[in-house]
Structure formats: C-alpha cells, structure tokens
Amino acid sequence: VRATIADGSVLRVELRGTNPGYVVTFDDPVWETGAGAPEAAVEVDPTLAPGETVEARPAAEGVTVTVVRRVLDAAGNEVATDTFVSPYSPRSALLRASSLIVRGAVSVYTDPSVSGWR
C-alpha cells in the first residue's frame, strides 16, 4: 500500500501485489418498496404569479436496495460473499406557491430562514 497527497487535498492510494486471479461478480439489485412519500410541503414564493404553484422537488417513496457481491477464485470456487443493504427514506414533494392556499399539502413555510429558502 502506498498513499500520497497531491495539491494538499487529493489522496491517492495505490495497492500493489500479485494478481490472485479472482473474479468479482454482482447479483442484480433487489428493490423493496418501503413507506410511501409523505404529503407535500409548501413554501411561499413571492416571485411567483398569483395562483401559481411550482413543484420544486418531486416526492419519492422509501426503498431498500440489496446487492450481493461474490468473489470467485481462479478455479471458480466462491471465496467471499458480501451483502450490501442500502435503505432510502421516503421524501415529500416540495411545492413553491404564490400564496398559502394550496390543497393537498400539510406543511406551509413562510419564513425563508426556516424553510431553507435560497
């Protein structure tokens, strides 16, 4: 193993050794649907025309993705199996509206410092 730092911010790592002839394969990912997306959140955007509503971020359901990695030696024997599980939380849509009257949304933010207004 050899590690160097370039330009004060780039780490380069080199792994040196002989090639053991391993073959690495990945099974197809398995997707499991989790919780549905919460109701939309709303921010008031005074730059929008009266009555206008814009979807600033789409909603996303929760999901868990599982991937299995298999390492085979040169003879085809499995020498390692690793399972990687990645859970992703659901996310509500974010709407920007010209006023507070928006149907189908539960959260309304009017203070830019609270809502992350940019």
C-alpha positions in Angstrom: 0.0 0.0 0.0 1.3 3.4 -0.9 -0.6 6.7 -0.2 0.3 10.2 -1.3 -1.4 13.6 -1.1 -1.3 15.9 -4.0 -2.2 19.6 -4.0 -3.0 19.4 -0.3 -6.4 17.9 -1.0 -6.2 14.9 -3.2 -5.4 11.5 -1.7 -4.1 8.8 -4.0 -3.8 5.2 -2.7 -2.0 2.5 -4.7 -2.4 -1.2 -3.9 0.4 -3.3 -5.2 0.7 -7.1 -5.3 0.3 -10.1 -7.4 -3.0 -10.9 -9.3 -4.7 -13.8 -7.5 -7.0 -14.4 -10.5 -10.1 -13.6 -8.5 -13.3 -12.8 -10.4 -15.8 -10.4 -8.7 -19.5 -10.6 -9.7 -22.6 -8.7 -8.5 -26.1 -10.1 -8.4 -28.8 -7.9 -9.8 -30.0 -5.4 -7.2 -33.2 -6.3 -5.3 -35.5 -3.3 -4.7 -38.1 -3.5 -1.9 -40.6 -0.7 -1.7 -40.9 0.8 1.7 -43.1 3.6 3.1 -44.9 5.9 0.7 -44.0 9.5 0.4 -45.4 11.9 2.9 -47.7 14.7 1.9 -46.2 17.7 0.1 -44.6 20.6 2.0 -45.2 24.1 0.7 -43.0 27.2 0.7 -44.4 30.6 -0.2 -42.5 32.1 -3.1 -43.4 35.8 -3.6 -41.7 35.8 -7.0 -44.4 33.5 -8.5 -47.5 35.0 -10.2 -50.7 35.0 -8.2 -52.2 31.5 -8.0 -49.1 29.8 -9.5 -47.7 26.7 -7.9 -44.4 25.0 -8.9 -43.0 21.6 -7.9 -39.5 22.4 -6.7 -38.7 18.8 -5.7 -40.7 15.6 -6.6 -41.8 13.1 -3.9 -40.0 9.8 -3.5 -41.2 6.6 -1.8 -38.9 4.8 0.6 -37.0 1.9 -0.8 -34.4 -0.6 0.3 -31.8 -1.9 -2.3 -29.9 -5.1 -1.6 -26.8 -6.1 -3.7 -24.8 -9.3 -3.3 -21.1 -9.4 -4.3 -19.4 -12.7 -4.9 -15.7 -13.3 -5.2 -14.5 -16.4 -7.0 -11.0 -17.8 -7.2 -9.3 -18.9 -10.4 -11.0 -22.3 -10.2 -14.4 -20.8 -9.8 -14.8 -21.5 -6.1 -16.6 -18.9 -4.1 -14.2 -17.4 -1.6 -16.3 -14.5 -0.3 -19.8 -13.3 -0.4 -20.9 -9.8 0.8 -24.4 -8.4 1.1 -24.8 -4.6 0.9 -28.2 -3.2 2.1 -29.0 0.4 1.4 -32.2 1.9 2.9 -33.5 5.1 1.5 -36.1 7.1 3.4 -39.2 8.5 1.8 -39.2 12.2 0.8 -42.1 14.6 0.5 -42.6 16.8 -2.6 -41.7 20.4 -2.1 -44.1 22.9 -3.7 -43.5 26.6 -4.1 -46.7 28.6 -4.2 -47.6 32.3 -4.6 -49.9 32.1 -1.6 -50.8 30.0 1.4 -53.8 28.4 -0.3 -52.6 25.1 -1.6 -54.7 21.9 -1.4 -53.2 18.6 -0.6 -50.2 19.9 1.4 -49.7 19.7 5.2 -46.7 21.9 5.8 -46.6 25.6 5.0 -43.4 27.7 5.4 -43.5 31.4 5.0 -40.2 32.4 6.8 -37.3 31.9 4.3 -34.9 31.3 7.2 -36.9 28.3 8.4 -37.7 26.8 5.0 -34.2 26.9 3.6 -35.2 29.5 1.0 -32.5 30.3 -1.5 
